[in-house]
Amino acid sequence: MRAKRFLQAALALILFASPAALANNAKLHVDVGLNHFYKKRYLEAFKEFQTASEIDPKYAEARYNMGRVYKMQGFLKEAALEFQAAVMLDPGYLAARRELDLIKSYLQQDVSAALKIQGQEEALRQRVQDVGTNVAEKRAQELLRQGNNAAALQAFVEAVRSDPYNARLHKMVGFLSFKQGQYTTALSAYEQAKRQAPDDPEIDYALGLIHLRTQNFEKAAGLIERALSSSPNMIKAIYALGEAYEGLGRYEDATFQFRKCLSINPNLKEAQSRLRELAGRLSYTYFSRGTYYYQQGEFEKAEALLSLSRQYGALTPDQRRQVEEMTGAARYWIGKKKTEDAEKTVRREVKEGSYINKPLAIEDVSSNPSAYIGQAVDWEGAAAFSDQYRGNERYFVNTNDRVNADSDMSCTFGIVFPKSLPSDPRVSVYSRIRVKGKIIKLEKLLNTFTSVQSSRPQPIVEASEVSFSRESYPESLNIRYY
């Protein structure tokens, strides 16, 4: 009976909760969703934002964050709708308006997306139905399954006539034309596809391959390098770039690319074969060139050439010992650089996402820390004091000028720096500091000037970008860690 009464009371609280309680509940779901979002658990984040929107349909922040999830997943049209809804609910929501303007600007550069923006999508769909493009594409796919490539090519050409803004159909025309040796037709089809999808690395690779087969090695190398800048582990593009470099006589660069292929797939026979053939031309230079690159600090090239010299070169015992030492050291520095590059990438992403949470208050974090650990922030204020932590200096910043951090640190946060700070008069407890970074933990603070301790744990931010400004100095000191 007691349990029944408790359940009835709880249900009554839910049914008759005040609008303020509902809003707070919605905010809780957004906070939990943000925690998922910054840990890249996008599905869980979206569910929380959606729940918040259902609880409070007028909660602009919920719609804004749903748009952010859509954007991260590449659904730009859906993201734009959510950002637009957030702006309609809160016309002063600058972050939502900025995201909406960015997406509109991007979409208008793409022909097919521009059609959607201009409201012509339905007209295009009707035209597709009228001329039977779907039928043509289905027939083309069936012919492909039957192995009749020539007839399939004609069917795809017919499909393209009715749906000229479909990059996928242009790519199929280019692919089948290439397979039949019709390089001019293939080139035209892939160039049409690139106009519709300018950032597709597969199209750059395909264009590069066409130029490779027609022995335009310089053009091929440039296009394939562009494809790899977007998709660095595309093994077929890495192999093709090796072929292009070989065609240009850049045998060492070609060797490097074929070696990279084998680092991804050690059983790739084509790369093994190309390396053996190149070894016949270059075996006498592997050791000397590898040593040169090692001394220049180009450790990836050095490791590739020194490994080949050990495999194919006729080395003396002393040279073999030197190769072992240099190869080991080169691999250490390669690994170190990869780790540093990964850290810089994370810090760059944190910096880019930090402006979103600039309005976030220190007090919010202190009262609900689990929801904000790992979150990007953009905070600034007056330096209050500093201390030493693991051999490096930390600074503590008071974000509220009306609060005296000598006795009240409720508005104060700490900053840790990935590297030692430079010796500069602007780096001082008399400076104003702005930091873009992520919250890594919370801890109780001890003011080193007054020996007063904070009443509760305060956020500690790892800097991705920081600036120090001080009176009498016209320019601020800006430091990036990426």
Beta strands, then each sheet from edge to edge (+ up, - down):
strand 1: 376-389
strand 2: 392-398
strand 3: 412-416
strand 4: 432-443
strand 5: 458-469
strand 6: 477-480
sheet 1: 6+ 5- 3- 2+ 1- 4+
end
